[in-house]
Amino acid sequence: MNQSQFEKIKNGKGFIAALDQSGGSTPKALAAYGISEDAFSNEAEMFELVHKMRTRIITSPAFDSKYILGAILFEQTMDSKIEGMYTADYLAEKKGIVPFLKVDKGLAEEANGVQLMKPITDLDETLKRANERHIFGTKMRSVIKEANLEGIKAVVEQQFEIGKQIIAAGLVPIIEPEVDIHSPEKEKCEELLKAEILRHLNNLSENENVMLKVTIPTKTNLYKELIDHPQVVRVVALSGGYSTDVANQKLKENDGLIASFSRALSQDLNHDQTDEEFNAALEKAVQSIYEASI
């Protein structure tokens, strides 16, 4: 593991940019960027367009390590190049930003009020490639919709089980059990989730480190105990469908919680903007998310 990257993620000021929309969410991300589905006729063309979008974000002067600690990439982005360098190397060497990789294969059907992750059948191979591509850590997402203890236990168990496999490969897993912001039982879900996460954290050995990615909690500072846990490198928050302004306001109220926003980072970016307009819009988003994170 890269020790200086570890120190940056653990103690640095800033936030983590989520640039990891995958096959299912890519058309939506492109549409929000002003590229409609009739602009591509197959998956390869779609991914080429989204890589151009991500390249434009990453190479922008606004995408700056003064404010951004890390960036989460989709597998196809990891295997693509920016200015002749693999994306993770470009991020680390040219930008001083720590690269992460999304490793999950999407969500299973809902059961017991949650969506577990689909099986990650090629995880060992993916982790091997992640190491070759100089990736620091990984991210994987499940979703909780109801305060169903059995479902929440299953989510956390699956996350930590796979997390240990990732730790064994020398990477730091971001464990992401998202609580749906529209759940009528959101606060109760979060209380059950916190207790389950804490139980699993207390069973980790002192050389097993994880990160957590959570929905901004309804109860302010609910996750402070997780943030302060010795086995937790950092706790980051997803925007979860909140607008940038709302997400930033909620984030500011929680001590030690930093952003890992996707939509809230890119919501004002458009394919048709001039470079000047694009960079100004990205800089505004970056600054506001940074301010909320510190």
Buried (B, 14 or more C-beta within 10 A) or exposed (E): EEEEBBEBBBEBEBBBBBBBBBBEBBBEBBEBBEBEEEEBEEEEEBBBBBBBBBBBBBBBEBBBBEBBBBBBBBBBBBBBEBEEEBBBBBBBEBBBBBBBBBBBBEBBEEEBBBBBBEEBEEBEEBBEBBEEBBBBBBBBBBBBBBBBEEBBBBBBBBBBEBBBBBBEBEBBBBBBBBBBBEBEBBBBBBBBBBEBBBEBBEEBEEEBBBBBBBBBBBEEEBBBEBBEBEBBBBBBBBBBBBEBEBBBEBBBEBEEBBBBBBBBBBBBBBBEBEEEEBBBBBBEBBEBBBEBBE
